[in-house]
Amino acid sequence: MFDPELDHLPPEARWREWMNRVEATIFAASEPVGRETLVRQAGIAEQTYYHWRKAATPVSDSDDLKDLVALEDENKRLKSLLAERLRKENAELKKKLGLAQ
């Protein structure tokens, strides 16, 4: 996995250098060179390139945040509906048992 020229580095530095190379490979793809040439120059499989690119591409936080807020609002609404229904059911049971005050 690692380049033999990185063997002299301590493990943490080796990993950091490897990730720097990965990022450099991914961002070089924006250059007009072409994906095939880039993959060949980096000495990696095309699938590896796509895997790296997917891992390095930031996720759209605004869409996820909007979805999360919408789900939280729906959750609050459903909880309040359930609580109201349980209060009514509890009151009816108390009336039937003669425990109502």
Secondary structure as the mmCIF struct_conf table of DSSP 4:
data_model
#
loop_
_struct_conf.conf_type_id
_struct_conf.id
_struct_conf.beg_label_comp_id
_struct_conf.beg_label_asym_id
_struct_conf.beg_label_seq_id
_struct_conf.end_label_comp_id
_struct_conf.end_label_asym_id
_struct_conf.end_label_seq_id
HELX_RH_3T_P HELX_RH_3T_P1 PRO A 4 LEU A 6
TURN_TY1_P TURN_TY1_P1 ASP A 7 HIS A 8
BEND BEND1 LEU A 9 LEU A 9
HELX_RH_AL_P HELX_RH_AL_P1 PRO A 11 ALA A 28
TURN_TY1_P TURN_TY1_P2 ALA A 29 SER A 30
BEND BEND2 GLU A 31 GLU A 31
TURN_TY1_P TURN_TY1_P3 PRO A 32 VAL A 33
HELX_RH_AL_P HELX_RH_AL_P2 ARG A 35 ALA A 42
TURN_TY1_P TURN_TY1_P4 GLY A 43 GLY A 43
HELX_RH_AL_P HELX_RH_AL_P3 GLU A 46 ALA A 56
BEND BEND3 THR A 57 THR A 57
HELX_LH_PP_P HELX_LH_PP_P1 PRO A 58 VAL A 59
HELX_RH_AL_P HELX_RH_AL_P4 ASP A 61 LEU A 97
TURN_TY1_P TURN_TY1_P5 GLY A 98 GLY A 98
#
